[in-house]
Every structure is written in C-alpha cells, then in structure tokens.
Amino acid sequence: MSARRETETVDKAWAAGPQGAARLAGRIVDPSARGVAAAMTDLIRSGELAPGSALPTVRGLAVELGVSPGTVAEAWAVLRRHRMITTLGRRGSVVSGPPSVPHPARYERVGDLGSHLTLDLAVAAPDPALLPELADALLAGARTPQLNDYSRTAITAGLLDAVRDTWPFEAEAWTAVGGGYEGVQLLCQALIVPGDRVAVEDPTAARLLDILEALDAQIVPVACDAEGPLPGSLAQALERRPALFLHQSRAQAPCGWTVGEERAAALAKVLETAPNVMVLEDDGIGPLAADPVASIGTHLPGRTVLVRSYSKAYGPDLRIAVIGGPREVVERARVLRTFGTGWTSRILQDALAHLLTDDAATRCVQAAAHRYDLRREGLAGRLARRGVPTANRDGLMLWVPVADEASALVTLAARGVTVSPGSRFCVAYALPHVRIATSRLTDDGAALDGTAELIALAAMASTGRLD
C-alpha cells in the first residue's frame, strides 16, 4: 500500500474505536447534545472528518465525555437529519459529508432520454388545452379589496365563501397555501417531530414519502384494497403509536381509488381507539374528481385536517390549495408560513374564488374531467384486451402491473417512452408496477393502440427474457 493510501486510511479511522473516542472527545468543548453536534459539524465541514470516516460508538463517546448515551444519541440524530452522518446498524456510523439539503429522490426525474424521448408518460400533469382561461379570473383577483395591503391574509373572504360549502366537514379554521404538497409539508412540520411514526397508505404519492423522509419520520405502511386503506391494517399500524395518519381521500395516486362513506366510517371507528393520532387528508385532484369526497373528518372533525389542491383543475400557475380543519392545527401551519412568504397572494386567492363561482369555468373543469376519464379508460381498455389489467377508477394515471420493473423501464426507454417506476410509490414494495400518466394522452384511437401495444410489451418483459 502506498504512503498516500496509508495516510487516507489513518485519516478516516482516527475517530473510530476506543482511542478514537478519546481523541474525538478532546475536540469537543461543550458536552451538551447541541455542543457535540456543533463540534462534529465543524470537523466535518473542515474535512478533518472526511466522508467515509468511521465514528466511535455512542456509548464509547459518551463515556469519554462523561455524559449519558442519550446526549450523544441526540447529537447523532441532528447530524443524521442534516445528512452529515449515516448509521449502518451494528456496523456503527460513518461520516457522509458536510450539511446538505435533502433531495426529494422519488420526485426528481430518474435519467434523461434527451432527444430520444418521444412520449413522456411519467408526469401526471394537467393538459394545458383543457384548463380554463385565466384572464378574467386574474382581473377579478386584481380587484381584491385588500390589494397591496401588507396585512397577512390567511384566506380571503371571497375564497372562503367559495370553498366553505364544498368541505366535507365543518372546519374551525382555514388558510390558503401555495399548492397541495406545500400544505401537506407545512402540516407535517406542524404535527410531527423527527423520529415520529406516521401511518401512510401503501402505495401512495411519491412526494408524500419524500416529505416524510425529509422530516425524518418513520413511515408505517397501511395496506389497501380497491376502496382505500384497510381498517384492519390501520389498526395494526396504530399499535406502533404513530402521531399521524396521512392518506389521500379521492383519485388516489397512484391507484385511483376514492374512499367511500362506509370505508371512511370504518377508518374513523378504528382511529377512535387512538385519540392522540391526528388525521391528514390530501385531496390532490380537487374538482376534477369523479366522486364526492368522503372524509374521516365527518366523524372526527376535531382530529382531521384536509388539504385540497386546485392546481390540476384550474392551472398549476395558480399554485393554490386550501387547508381546513381544527383551529389549533391550521394555526400552526399559518405560523410556520410567517417565517417565509407569510401569506398567499390575495390576487391569486380571489382569482381562484372567481373560477370556483364562474359557470363557464365550472363547465370547462367538468369537460376536462370527462376527457381525462376517456383517456385513462381508453388506455385501460386497450391494455386489458392485451392481458394487462388495471384498476384505476379516477385520476390522471394508471397503476400497471409488470413482470419486472427494471425490464419494463428499459423496454420503454429503448423505444423513447418514459414512465415512473412503481417502487417510488411504495413503502413495502411487493408486486412490481409502473405508473403511467394518462392526462396528456392523445385522443386518437390508433395512437392509443400503439401506446397500449408498447406498454403491454414492457409489462410482459422480465429479466432474461428481453430480446
């Protein structure tokens, strides 16, 4: 081994083992959890503790510092939260690198087909051609009574009037936020702390899993059927004492179910046995959904908060969602926003209020919902005739079973088609799937036939069988 390689090995091991614990303790002036985390951060930033460096055990460092193991464990938790160290179970912990921002790994695109891409079926975005015109709505928004007032308006009177009667339960408080996922993220920040367990339907929207992982939550999967989360599986999840149950109430991504009244009541009955668990419902498709929403909040209004997004129905540039629920919970989300934007533009809020109450805009959204259904069902029917069953009843996508996920992705990519790998949407991944976005499919039957043929080919491809 060269001298340089030997030096690198020594450098990465200087904090490992009993002697390393003593050396590291000598560099820590303040033995509190905050002081340990700060000293470690300085060493990692400076490069003295390089990526890959092994660290002493929590107990070993605690002994050298004369503190409880819990103090060091708390510091380690801070370092993990900022992606500075990684714990490898019984193999201990190693340095990952300087503080970094967590990336939404599931949401970020995997791979880049560049000019080879001919058909993007990965992004379930609304079709711009089916969105209502915004010109009149924006003019209406510009006439908001508090235009350019610097007071922080959680929700304008016009928007509240437009949404209140559509809510499935009586909410104590409301606020408008910049899209559905921002609403979910704010509420998760408000309701959980790092290390909390969160019960989540499985599979679920990829971005919901990204949000929970970024907040260092422990995800507890809840199994589902065609009607939504299973009460029995939720009961099992509650045995692990989660702080929150997060689920999508209708047009669920990726499976396209909507929770009905009977299932909502059954879930509420299970939740009655765990009075400390809050319920967060994500209605990501809003007015485009085919079925009315059935909410756990109808039965447990004091413990349920609903986020409804209007971006897919009225346009992503509106960036509007509404939160409605218990006053204390909504207030926590509002307070978190005061550290940043403070409030959602009153122009955009009242523009949405105009759209929600305008007959022409309502007809446009209804027509769009019908077209989306035709596209989804058109592809689903063609896949079924080719031996590929799907079960989505609503939404902008299909959840397609495949023989092998990797082979399906490669088969489609080789033909210029990109889809989303199903593993992104799962906690306990069992049967392989891919998610196909259907919202921007062509209405041309021959083209749909060709798309179905490609997807069916990919669905049946498996490792070792590809030509």
C-alpha positions in Angstrom: 0.0 0.0 0.0 1.4 3.5 -0.9 2.1 6.1 1.8 -0.7 8.2 0.4 -3.2 5.3 0.7 -2.0 4.6 4.3 -2.5 8.3 5.2 -6.0 8.3 3.8 -6.8 5.1 5.8 -5.5 6.6 9.0 -7.3 9.8 8.4 -10.6 8.0 8.0 -10.1 5.9 11.1 -8.8 8.5 13.6 -12.1 8.8 15.3 -13.0 5.1 15.3 -12.7 2.7 18.2 -11.9 3.4 21.9 -8.8 5.5 21.1 -10.7 7.4 18.5 -13.5 8.2 21.0 -10.9 9.7 23.4 -9.3 11.8 20.5 -12.7 13.0 19.4 -13.8 13.8 22.9 -10.7 16.0 23.2 -12.0 18.1 20.3 -15.4 18.7 21.9 -15.6 21.7 24.3 -19.3 21.7 25.1 -20.5 18.2 26.0 -24.2 19.0 25.6 -26.1 17.5 22.7 -26.0 20.8 20.9 -22.3 21.2 21.6 -21.4 17.8 20.4 -23.4 18.3 17.2 -21.7 21.7 16.6 -18.2 20.4 17.2 -18.8 17.4 14.8 -20.2 19.8 12.2 -17.1 21.9 12.4 -14.9 18.8 11.9 -16.9 17.6 9.0 -17.1 21.0 7.3 -13.3 21.4 7.6 -12.7 18.0 6.1 -10.9 16.7 9.2 -13.6 14.1 9.4 -13.8 13.1 5.7 -16.7 11.3 4.1 -16.4 7.6 4.9 -14.7 8.2 8.3 -15.7 5.7 10.9 -17.1 7.1 14.2 -16.9 5.8 17.7 -19.9 4.1 19.3 -22.5 6.3 21.0 -21.7 4.6 24.3 -17.9 4.9 23.8 -18.0 8.7 23.1 -20.5 9.2 26.0 -18.0 7.6 28.4 -15.2 9.8 27.3 -17.3 12.9 27.5 -18.8 11.9 30.9 -22.4 12.3 29.7 -25.3 9.9 29.1 -25.5 7.9 25.9 -28.8 9.7 25.2 -26.9 13.0 24.9 -24.6 11.6 22.2 -27.6 9.9 20.5 -29.4 13.2 20.4 -26.4 14.8 18.7 -26.1 11.9 16.3 -29.8 12.4 15.4 -29.1 16.0 14.5 -26.2 15.0 12.3 -28.3 12.4 10.5 -31.1 14.8 10.0 -28.7 17.1 8.1 -27.2 14.2 6.1 -23.8 14.6 7.8 -23.5 11.0 9.1 -25.1 7.7 8.2 -25.8 4.9 10.7 -25.1 1.4 9.4 -26.8 -0.6 12.2 -24.4 -2.8 14.0 -21.5 -1.6 11.8 -21.7 1.8 13.5 -21.8 5.3 12.0 -19.8 6.9 9.3 -19.4 10.5 8.0 -21.5 11.2 4.9 -20.2 14.8 4.2 -21.0 18.4 5.0 -24.5 19.5 5.8 -26.8 19.2 2.8 -30.4 19.8 1.7 -32.4 16.6 1.4 -33.4 15.9 -2.1 -36.9 14.6 -3.0 -35.4 11.5 -4.6 -38.7 10.0 -5.7 -39.9 13.2 -7.2 -36.8 14.1 -9.1 -36.7 12.6 -12.6 -34.6 9.4 -13.0 -32.5 9.5 -16.1 -32.7 11.8 -19.1 -33.6 10.4 -22.5 -32.9 13.8 -24.2 -33.8 14.0 -27.8 -34.6 10.3 -27.8 -37.7 10.9 -25.8 -40.8 10.6 -28.0 -43.5 10.1 -25.4 -43.5 11.3 -21.7 -45.8 9.2 -19.6 -44.0 9.9 -16.4 -45.6 13.3 -15.4 -49.2 13.3 -14.4 -49.7 17.0 -15.1 -52.9 18.6 -16.4 -53.3 19.2 -20.1 -52.9 23.0 -20.8 -55.5 22.7 -23.6 -58.1 21.6 -21.0 -57.6 24.3 -18.4 -60.0 27.3 -18.1 -58.9 30.7 -19.3 -57.3 32.8 -16.6 -57.6 36.4 -18.0 -61.0 37.3 -16.4 -60.1 35.5 -13.2 -56.8 37.4 -12.8 -58.6 40.7 -13.5 -61.1 39.8 -10.8 -58.2 38.9 -8.4 -56.6 42.3 -9.1 -59.8 43.9 -7.7 -59.3 42.2 -4.3 -60.4 44.6 -1.6 -57.0 44.5 0.2 -54.8 44.9 -2.8 -51.2 45.6 -1.7 -52.2 45.7 1.9 -49.3 44.3 4.0 -51.6 42.5 6.4 -51.3 38.7 6.3 -54.5 37.3 5.0 -54.7 33.6 5.7 -57.7 33.2 3.3 -59.7 36.0 1.6 -63.4 36.3 2.3 -64.2 35.6 -1.4 -62.2 32.3 -1.4 -63.6 31.2 1.9 -67.2 31.8 0.6 -66.4 29.8 -2.5 -64.9 26.7 -0.7 -66.8 26.5 2.6 -69.9 24.7 1.3 -67.8 22.2 -0.6 -65.9 21.0 2.6 -66.9 17.5 3.8 -67.0 18.6 7.5 -67.2 21.8 9.4 -63.7 23.3 9.7 -62.8 25.7 12.5 -60.1 27.5 10.6 -58.8 27.9 7.1 -55.8 29.0 5.2 -54.7 29.2 1.6 -51.2 27.8 0.7 -49.0 27.5 -2.4 -50.2 24.1 -3.6 -51.3 20.8 -2.1 -47.8 19.5 -1.3 -46.8 22.7 0.4 -50.0 22.3 2.5 -49.0 18.7 3.4 -45.4 19.7 4.2 -46.5 22.5 6.5 -48.9 20.3 8.3 -46.4 17.5 8.7 -43.9 20.0 10.1 -46.5 21.3 12.5 -47.7 17.9 13.7 -44.6 15.7 13.9 -41.1 15.8 15.1 -38.1 13.9 13.8 -38.4 10.2 14.7 -42.2 10.2 14.9 -44.0 7.4 13.2 -46.6 8.3 10.5 -49.1 5.8 9.2 -49.4 6.0 5.4 -51.4 4.2 2.8 -49.2 1.9 0.7 -48.7 2.6 -2.2 -49.1 6.3 -2.0 -47.9 9.5 -3.8 -44.2 9.6 -4.2 -43.9 13.2 -3.0 -45.7 12.4 0.3 -43.0 9.8 1.0 -40.3 12.4 0.1 -41.8 14.9 2.5 -41.9 12.4 5.4 -38.4 11.2 4.8 -37.1 14.8 4.7 -38.7 15.3 8.1 -37.1 12.2 9.5 -40.4 10.4 10.1 -40.7 6.7 10.5 -43.2 5.5 7.8 -45.6 2.8 8.9 -47.4 1.3 5.8 -51.1 0.7 5.8 -52.3 -1.9 3.3 -55.1 -1.0 0.9 -57.7 -2.5 -1.4 -59.8 -1.0 -4.2 -61.7 1.0 -1.6 -58.7 2.6 0.1 -56.8 1.9 3.3 -57.9 -1.3 5.1 -59.3 -0.8 8.6 -57.5 -3.9 9.9 -54.2 -2.8 8.6 -54.7 0.7 10.1 -55.4 -1.0 13.4 -52.1 -2.8 13.2 -50.3 0.4 12.3 -51.8 2.1 15.3 -50.2 -0.5 17.6 -46.9 1.3 16.7 -48.3 4.5 18.2 -48.0 6.9 15.2 -48.5 10.6 15.6 -50.3 11.0 12.3 -52.3 9.1 9.7 -51.7 10.5 6.2 -53.9 9.4 3.3 -55.4 10.6 0.0 -59.2 10.9 0.1 -60.0 10.6 -3.6 -58.5 9.8 -7.0 -55.6 8.4 -5.1 -52.2 8.4 -6.6 -51.1 6.0 -8.0 -54.1 3.6 -7.7 -57.0 5.8 -8.5 -59.4 4.8 -5.7 -61.7 7.1 -3.7 -62.6 6.4 -0.1 -66.4 6.0 0.2 -68.7 6.8 3.1 -68.6 3.2 4.5 -64.8 2.9 4.4 -64.4 6.4 5.9 -66.7 5.5 8.8 -64.8 2.2 9.4 -61.4 4.0 9.4 -62.8 6.6 11.9 -64.0 3.8 14.2 -60.5 2.4 14.3 -59.0 5.8 14.9 -61.3 6.3 17.9 -59.2 3.8 19.7 -56.1 6.1 19.3 -57.2 9.5 20.4 -53.7 11.1 20.1 -53.4 10.3 16.4 -54.2 13.2 14.0 -55.6 12.6 10.5 -54.2 14.5 7.5 -56.3 14.0 4.3 -54.8 15.0 1.0 -57.3 15.8 -1.8 -54.8 16.3 -4.6 -57.2 16.4 -7.6 -60.0 18.6 -6.1 -62.8 19.5 -8.5 -61.5 17.1 -11.2 -62.5 14.1 -9.1 -65.4 12.0 -10.4 -66.8 11.2 -6.9 -67.6 13.4 -3.9 -65.2 13.2 -1.1 -66.0 11.0 2.0 -63.9 12.3 4.9 -62.9 10.8 8.2 -63.4 14.4 9.4 -67.2 13.8 9.1 -66.7 11.5 12.1 -63.7 13.0 13.8 -63.7 16.8 12.9 -61.6 17.7 15.9 -58.7 15.5 14.7 -58.9 15.8 10.9 -57.4 18.4 8.6 -58.0 18.4 4.9 -55.7 19.8 2.2 -57.4 20.4 -1.2 -55.4 21.4 -4.3 -56.9 23.3 -7.1 -53.8 23.4 -9.3 -54.7 20.4 -11.6 -58.2 21.7 -12.2 -57.5 25.4 -12.7 -53.8 25.6 -13.6 -50.5 24.9 -11.9 -49.5 28.6 -12.1 -52.3 29.5 -9.7 -50.4 27.4 -7.1 -53.4 27.3 -4.7 -54.6 24.8 -2.2 -56.8 25.3 0.8 -56.3 23.9 4.3 -59.4 23.4 6.5 -59.6 21.8 9.9 -59.1 22.2 13.7 -58.2 25.8 14.6 -55.0 24.8 16.6 -53.7 22.7 13.7 -54.4 25.3 11.0 -52.9 28.0 13.1 -49.6 26.0 13.5 -49.4 25.8 9.7 -50.1 29.5 9.4 -47.4 30.4 11.9 -44.8 28.3 10.0 -45.6 30.3 6.9 -44.8 33.6 8.7 -41.1 32.6 8.6 -41.3 32.8 4.8 -43.9 34.1 2.4 -46.4 34.9 5.2 -49.5 34.6 3.0 -50.7 33.5 -0.4 -51.2 36.4 -2.9 -54.7 37.8 -2.5 -54.8 38.3 -6.2 -54.4 34.5 -6.7 -56.8 33.7 -4.0 -59.6 35.9 -5.4 -58.7 34.7 -8.9 -59.5 31.2 -7.7 -62.6 32.4 -6.0 -63.8 33.8 -9.3 -63.1 30.5 -11.1 -64.9 28.4 -8.5 -68.0 30.5 -8.8 -67.9 31.1 -12.6 -70.3 29.0 -14.7 -68.1 28.9 -17.7 -65.0 27.8 -15.7 -67.1 25.2 -14.0 -68.2 23.7 -17.3 -64.6 23.8 -18.5 -63.4 21.8 -15.5 -66.3 19.3 -15.9 -65.4 18.8 -19.6 -61.7 18.3 -18.7 -62.6 15.7 -16.1 -64.6 13.9 -18.8 -61.7 14.0 -21.2 -59.3 12.7 -18.6 -61.6 9.8 -17.9 -61.9 9.0 -21.6 -58.1 9.0 -21.9 -57.5 6.9 -18.8 -60.3 4.4 -19.6 -59.3 4.3 -23.3 -55.8 3.2 -22.5 -57.0 0.9 -19.7 -59.4 -0.9 -22.0 -56.8 -1.4 -24.7 -54.3 -2.8 -22.0 -57.0 -5.2 -20.7 -57.5 -6.6 -24.2 -53.8 -7.3 -24.3 -53.8 -9.1 -21.0 -52.7 -6.2 -18.8 -55.3 -5.5 -16.1 -55.5 -2.1 -14.3 -58.0 -0.9 -11.6 -57.8 2.9 -11.6 -61.3 4.3 -11.4 -60.4 8.0 -11.3 -57.4 10.4 -11.7 -54.7 11.1 -14.2 -52.8 7.8 -14.3 -52.8 4.1 -14.4 -51.1 1.7 -12.0 -49.8 -1.0 -14.3 -48.6 -4.4 -13.1 -45.4 -5.7 -14.8 -43.3 -8.8 -14.7 -40.2 -6.9 -13.8 -39.9 -3.2 -13.1 -36.4 -2.7 -14.4 -37.0 -4.6 -17.6 -40.3 -2.7 -18.2 -38.4 0.7 -17.9 -35.6 -0.4 -20.2 -38.0 -1.8 -22.8 -40.0 1.5 -22.9 -36.9 3.7 -22.7 -35.4 1.9 -25.7 -38.5 3.0 -27.7 -38.4 6.6 -26.4 -41.1 6.3 -23.8 -40.6 7.2 -20.1 -42.8 6.2 -17.2 -42.5 6.2 -13.5 -41.1 3.2 -11.6 -43.6 1.8 -9.2 -41.1 1.4 -6.4 -41.1 5.2 -6.0 -44.6 5.0 -4.7 -44.2 2.1 -2.2 -43.1 1.6 1.3 -43.2 -2.2 1.4 -42.7 -2.9 -2.3 -44.2 -6.3 -3.2 -45.6 -6.8 -6.7 -43.8 -4.8 -9.4 -45.6 -2.0 -11.2 -45.0 1.1 -13.3 -47.1 4.3 -13.2 -48.4 5.6 -16.5 -49.6 9.2 -16.7 -52.7 9.4 -18.9 -53.6 13.1 -18.6 -51.8 14.2 -21.8 -52.5 11.1 -24.0 -53.8 11.7 -27.5 -57.5 11.2 -28.1 -56.6 9.4 -31.4 -57.6 5.8 -31.2 -54.8 4.5 -33.5 -52.2 6.3 -31.4 -53.7 4.9 -28.2 -53.5 1.4 -29.7 -49.8 1.9 -30.4 -49.2 3.2 -26.9 -51.0 0.2 -25.4 -49.0 -2.2 -27.5 -45.8 -0.8 -26.2 -46.9 -0.8 -22.6 -48.1 -4.4 -22.9 -44.8 -5.4 -24.4 -43.0 -3.8 -21.5 -45.3 -5.2 -18.9 -44.6 -8.8 -20.0 -40.8 -8.2 -20.3 -38.7 -9.8 -17.5 -35.0 -10.2 -16.7 -33.6 -12.8 -19.0 -36.5 -12.7 -21.4 -35.7 -9.5 -23.3 -34.8 -9.9 -26.9 
